[in-house]
Amino acid sequence: MSVLNVLRKDFKDVRRAKLVWAPALLYTLFMLLFFWGQSQGPEPDFYQVLWGLAGIGGAMLVPLIALVAAYLSIAGERESGSIKFLLGLPNSRTDVVFGKLLSRSAVVAAGLLLSFVVGVGVAAVLVPDMPFEYGDYATFVAVTVLYALAYVAVAVAISASTSSRSRAMGSAIGFFFVFNLVWNFLPVGPAQMLEFLANEFDFDVSQNTINLIYSFSPTGAYMNSMKLVMPDQFMRGVGAMVTDPPFYLEGWFMVVIMAAWVMVPTVLGAWRFRRAELG
């Protein structure tokens, strides 16, 4: 029950924070922009909208929504000293970590789900003639929310492992830079570097291995999970299009990777927080 107590208290504290809801509003505006863009063309394409939301909105905005919502969840209270009051209710340190994870996840998921509900209404108004695939849209929503929760878990783990706001912010920014921009979008990512070294020193690395390394980050797994939703032509160039791919490159396994990004950082964050000196 202590986890639920932390969840309820934290949800009440954070649900009115403008800093938490502002990125979700920005995501909604991006969604409106994509649907408006389709309304200007001769043949509206439902999957083009989803691909834009995944590539720009998902890969960039969703991590920011999650990190902003959760990176101060514990570190902010440690710096202010209010964490001692929270732990004296009584709540264990593990209760605090899991309660914060659930409350911040609920806020982020609520913001995204509201955006997607708005998207359905906007599509009906702006592009009424566009075929709207509700099943694929529901799958897209589900994997996007899971992707966001992976970043929430990382942010809570970072917050549980740091003792100040500045360190939590720096660590969250560093994680976003390394595991989003560098890993998946810059030419110095691990997959690209391995491919470069293989060509430079003349040793064989399978395309499956390169694709798997690309998918180890939350963003890489999210982009490749679009195989569950998108037609094949949208997936070319992402690193997932291989003939008869092994199970670890299938869309469902990308969901497993994102789920692991929810569980593993949470466990590590709880472990670090249990060992932390609160001063």
N, C-alpha and C positions, 0 to 999 in steps of 0.2 A: 504493500500500500504506500510505502514511502516514495517509490518512483512516481506513483500517481499524484502524490502531494506536490512533489517538485514540478511535475508536468503542469498541474493546474496553476500553481503560483507563477511559474515562468511564463506560461501562455498568457496569463492576464497582464503580466508586466510588458511583454514584447508585442502584443497584438496591435497596440496603438502607435508603435514606433514608426515614424515617417520614413526613417532610413531603411527599414525593412521592406516597406511596401513600395517605395519609389522604384527600385529596379524591376519589380513585377509589373508596375504600370508601364515602364519603358518596354518591357517584353510585349505587353498588350498593344502598345502603339506600333511596334514592329509588325505584329500580326495584322493589324489593320492596314498597314502600308502594303504588305504583301497581297492581301485580298484586293485592295484598291488597284494595285498594279495589274492584277489579273483582269479586273473589270475593264481596263483600258485596251486590252488585246482582243483580237478577233475570236480566238479560241481559248477560253479560260482553262487552265490546267491545274487540277486539284493537287497533283503530286509535285508540281513546281512550287506551290505554296509550302507544302510540307518540307521540301528540300531546302528552301530558303530559311524556314524556321529552324531546321536542324543545323544548317551550316553556319548561319550568322547568329540567329537568336539562340539556338541551343548551345553551340560551341563557345560562344562568347558571353551571352547575357545570363544564361542559366547558372553557370558557375559563380558569376558575380552576385546573383540573387542569393544563392545559398551561402556563400562566404560572408557576405555582408550581414546576413541574418544570424549567423552563428559564431563568428570568430571571437566575439566578446562574451559569449554565453557564460563562461566560467572565469576567464582571465579578468574580465571587468569587475566581477565581484571579489576576486582575490585582491586586486589592486585597491578597491575601496574598503575592503575588510568585511563586507557584508556576507562573505562566504562562511564566516564563523557562525553567524546567526543561522544561516541555512542549514549548517551541519549540526546545529544544536537543537533541532526540533523534535525528535532526532531523525536525521537522515544520514545514511552512510555515504561515503564518497562515491561508491558505485551507483547508489541511488541518484546522486546529483548528476553524474555523467549521463546515465540512461534517461533520466527525466528531462534533462536539457536537450538531449538528442531527439526525444519524442516531441517535445514542445516546439522546438525550432523546425523540425520536419513538418509538423502540422501546419505551422504558419507558412512555410515555403510551398507546401503542397496545396494549401488553400488558395494562395495567390496565383499559382500556375493554373489550377483547375478553374478558377474564376476567369482567367484569361482565355482558356480554351472554350469555356461556355460562351463567352463574348464572341469568340471567333466563329462559332456556329451561327449565331444571330447575324453577324456582319456578313458572312458568306451568303446567307439567305437574302440579304438586302442588296448587296453590291453585285453579286454574281449568281443570280437565281438560276441561270441556265447551266452553271458548272456542275458536272456530276460530282456529288459529294459522297465519298466512300466512308460511311460511318464506322464500319468495322476496322478499316485501316487507320482511321482517325483515332479511334479508341486505343488501338495498339500503340500508335505514336504518342498519345497522351501518357499511357502507362510507362513506356520506356523513358520518356522525358522526365516524368516525376521520379522514377527510380534513379536516373542520372543526377537529378538535383539532390536527392537524398544522399547519394554517394559523396557529393561535395559538402553537404551539411555534416555528415559523419566526420569527414576530414577536418572541417572547421572546428567542430566540437572537440575532437582529439587534440588539435593544435591549442585550443583554448585551455583544455585541461592540462596541457604540458607546459604552459608558460605562465609566468607570474605577473605580467604587466600587459597593458593595452598595446603599447608600442611593439613589444615582442610578438604578440599575437597577430597584430596587423602585418608586421614584416614577414612573419612565417606564412601567413595566408597569401600574401602577394607573391612570395617566393614559390609557394606550391603552385599557384596559378601559372606563373611564368614558366616553371620547369615542366610540369605535367600537362599543361595545355599548349601554350605557345611553342615552346622548344620541342616537346615530344612529338607533336602532331602537325605543326604548321611551318616550322623553320627548317631549313636544309641541314641543320646540325643535330636533328633528332636522332635517337639511338638507331632507329630502323634505317634512316638514310646513311648514317655513319657506318653501320655494319655493311651496307651495300657498297659504299665507297671503298671500304677496306678490302672487301672481297674482290672488287675489280682491280684495286691497286696492287694487292699481293697475290692475286690469282689463286684464290681458293673458293670453293663452292659453298654457297649459302642458298638454300631453297627459298622460293618466293613465299612459301607457307610460313617459314620462320620469320621472314621480314614482316609479313602481315600480322603475325601473332605479336611480335614486339610492338608494332604500331598500336595494337589493341590493348596493351597492358595498362595504358593510362585510362582514366575514366572517360575522357573525351574520345579517345580512339575506339574504345568499346562502344560508346554511344553512337558514333558515326557508323560503325560497322553493324550495329544492331538495326540500322535502317533497312537491312536486307529483309527484315520481317515485314516491312511496310512498302518499300519503294520498288518500282520496276527496275530491271537490271541496268538500263541505260543511265540511271541516276547514280549508280554505285561505281561506275568506272572512274578510276583515278583515286578512289578512297583507299585502296589497298586490300579490298575484299574480293575482287573479281578474279577467281582462279577456277579452272575446270575441275569439277568434282572435288570441292574443298573438303578437308578433313573436319571432324566434328568441332575442333577447337577454333574454326573460323566460321562456323555456322552462326546465324543470328541468335539462336537461343543461348549459345555459349557466351555471347557478348553480355547477355543478361546475367549470367552467372558471374562474370568478371565484375560487373557493376555492383552486384549483390555483395561480392567479396570486399569491394571498396566501402561498403556500408559497415560490414561486420568487423573487418580486421582493424581499421583505424579506431573504431569505438573501443574494442578490447584493449588495444595498446594505450589509448588515451585514459581509460579507466585504471589501467595498471600504473601509468605514470602519475596519475592524480593521487592514487592511494599511497604512493611513496613520497609525495611532495611535502616539503616543509612550508607550512602556511604562515609562519612567522608570528 
